[in-house]
Amino acid sequence: RQEHFPLDLVHRAFTIAVEHGEASVPSDHRHILNFIAGRRGEALEEPVLASCDAYDATNAKLHGAFAARAWRRLLESGEDMAPVAQRLAASGLRELRLDLHGCKAWTDEGARLLAAHLPETLVKLELSMRWSGVTAEGGRAVLDGVLRRLPLARLEELQLHNCMLTGLIPEELGECKALKVLHLYANQLTGPIPEALGQCEALQVLGLM
């Protein structure tokens, strides 16, 4: 569905600010903003704050979610992806799933950009880039970005299937103590399965072929 988003709608979404939102019932507007600001109980009836860190965090998460959903649409439209990547990096998102299957606009340069802007809060990541414009260099950049930026000890799901990965399975994946799902299938990985994966005691699903 995302490929049919009008571009002007996507750009408008990046300007959303919850503090400027409207509600059909004025009290709902007050209650929602106060709840976002951390107020509870009778404090929900207090006048809303003009600005606060909680508003900024919520706006960043919304902008990052729109960036993720519209990533392919923007990429294939020739948009400058650097500002989009910055929104993604600042989003605080915990889950990211990108299907770039058959996307010729998805190149090694784009893969490096994404790798450098993966939200450090992610605990679930799924990428697929089969028949795209990416080579093994771009696939390796993404994997290196995962190992460098993500909280490995808290990572719960890592799916990098059809990502042009080559070489050895990284030993660092043994640091993923909370990992439940690991899919690295449909790549060109070689060598033995690292013994370090035995340290992933929460692992329930493993796909390497």
C-alpha positions in Angstrom: 0.0 0.0 0.0 2.9 2.4 0.8 4.0 2.6 -2.8 0.7 4.4 -3.6 1.1 7.1 -0.9 1.0 10.6 -2.6 4.4 12.2 -2.0 2.8 15.5 -0.8 1.0 13.5 1.9 4.3 11.9 3.0 6.0 15.3 3.2 3.1 16.7 5.2 3.4 13.8 7.6 7.0 14.8 8.4 5.6 18.1 9.7 3.1 16.6 12.1 3.4 18.0 15.7 1.1 16.5 18.3 1.0 19.8 20.2 -0.7 21.4 17.2 -3.3 18.7 16.8 -7.0 19.1 17.1 -9.8 17.1 18.6 -13.5 17.2 18.1 -13.9 17.5 21.9 -11.6 20.2 23.4 -11.2 18.2 26.6 -9.9 15.2 24.6 -7.1 17.5 23.2 -6.2 18.5 26.7 -6.2 15.0 28.1 -4.2 13.5 25.3 -1.4 16.1 25.4 -1.3 16.0 29.2 -1.1 12.2 29.1 1.8 12.4 26.6 3.5 14.9 28.9 3.3 12.3 31.7 0.4 13.8 33.7 -2.1 11.5 35.3 -5.3 11.7 37.4 -6.4 15.2 38.1 -3.4 16.6 36.4 -5.0 15.6 33.1 -7.3 18.6 33.6 -4.5 21.1 33.9 -3.7 23.6 31.0 -1.5 21.9 28.4 2.2 22.7 28.1 3.2 24.7 25.1 6.2 22.4 24.6 8.0 19.6 26.4 10.5 16.8 25.7 7.7 14.2 25.6 6.0 16.0 22.7 9.3 16.1 20.8 9.9 12.3 21.4 6.4 11.5 20.2 6.8 13.7 17.1 10.2 12.0 16.4 8.6 8.6 16.7 5.8 9.5 14.3 8.2 11.0 11.8 10.4 7.9 12.0 7.4 5.6 11.5 6.4 7.5 8.4 10.0 7.5 7.2 10.1 3.7 7.5 6.7 3.1 5.8 7.5 5.4 2.9 11.2 4.6 2.5 10.8 2.7 -0.7 8.3 5.1 -2.1 10.6 8.0 -1.5 13.6 6.2 -2.8 12.0 5.2 -6.0 10.8 8.7 -6.5 14.3 10.1 -6.4 14.0 11.9 -3.1 17.0 12.9 -1.1 17.1 10.1 1.4 19.5 11.8 3.9 16.8 13.8 5.7 14.6 10.7 5.7 17.4 8.6 7.2 18.0 11.3 9.9 14.3 11.1 10.9 14.6 7.3 11.1 17.7 7.5 13.3 16.1 9.9 15.7 12.8 8.0 15.9 13.3 5.7 18.9 11.5 3.0 17.0 11.8 -0.5 18.4 10.9 -2.4 15.2 11.8 -1.9 11.5 10.7 -4.0 8.5 11.7 -3.0 5.0 10.9 -5.0 1.9 13.1 -3.8 -1.0 12.6 -6.8 -3.1 13.1 -5.8 -6.8 13.8 -2.2 -5.9 16.5 -1.1 -8.5 16.8 2.2 -6.8 18.1 0.5 -3.7 21.9 0.6 -4.1 25.0 0.1 -2.1 25.0 3.9 -1.3 21.5 3.6 0.1 22.4 0.5 2.1 25.3 2.4 3.7 23.0 5.4 4.5 20.5 3.1 6.2 23.2 1.2 8.0 24.5 4.5 9.5 21.1 5.6 10.6 19.5 2.5 12.1 17.7 3.5 15.3 19.8 2.5 18.2 16.6 1.5 20.0 15.7 -1.3 17.6 15.0 -4.8 19.0 13.4 -6.2 15.8 14.8 -5.7 12.3 13.7 -7.4 9.1 15.2 -6.5 5.7 14.9 -8.2 2.3 16.6 -6.8 -0.8 16.4 -9.6 -3.4 16.8 -8.5 -7.0 17.4 -5.0 -6.0 20.4 -2.8 -7.0 22.5 -3.8 -4.0 25.6 -5.9 -4.2 27.5 -7.8 -1.5 29.2 -4.6 -0.4 25.8 -3.0 0.5 24.7 -6.2 2.3 27.8 -6.2 4.4 27.3 -2.5 5.2 23.9 -3.3 6.6 25.2 -6.2 8.7 28.1 -4.1 10.0 25.6 -1.4 10.9 23.5 -3.9 12.9 26.6 -5.0 14.8 27.8 -1.4 15.4 24.6 0.5 16.2 22.0 -1.9 17.6 21.8 -3.0 21.3 22.9 -6.6 20.6 22.1 -7.8 24.2 18.5 -6.6 23.8 18.0 -7.6 20.1 15.0 -10.0 19.9 14.6 -10.5 16.1 17.1 -10.2 13.3 16.0 -11.2 9.8 18.4 -10.3 6.9 17.3 -12.7 4.3 18.1 -12.1 0.6 20.5 -9.4 1.7 23.5 -10.4 -0.5 25.5 -11.4 2.6 28.8 -13.2 2.0 31.6 -14.5 4.1 31.4 -15.8 7.7 28.5 -15.5 10.1 29.7 -12.9 12.6 30.8 -14.2 16.1 29.3 -11.0 17.5 25.8 -12.5 17.1 26.6 -14.6 20.2 26.2 -11.4 22.2 22.4 -11.4 21.3 21.3 -13.0 24.6 17.6 -12.0 24.0 17.5 -13.1 20.4 14.5 -15.3 19.6 14.5 -15.2 15.8 17.6 -15.2 13.5 17.1 -15.5 9.8 20.1 -15.2 7.5 18.9 -17.6 4.8 19.0 -16.9 1.0 22.5 -15.3 1.3 25.9 -16.6 0.3 27.3 -17.1 3.8 30.1 -19.6 4.1 32.1 -21.4 6.9 30.9 -23.1 10.0 28.2 -22.0 12.4 29.9 -20.0 15.1 30.0 -21.7 18.5 29.1 -18.3 19.9 25.5 -18.7 18.7 25.2 -21.3 21.4 25.2 -18.4 23.9 21.9 -17.2 22.4 19.8 -19.1 25.0 16.5 -17.4 24.0 16.8 -18.5 20.4 13.7 -20.2 19.1 13.9 -19.9 15.3 17.1 -20.2 13.3 17.3 -20.0 9.5 20.8 -20.1 7.9 20.3 -22.0 4.7 
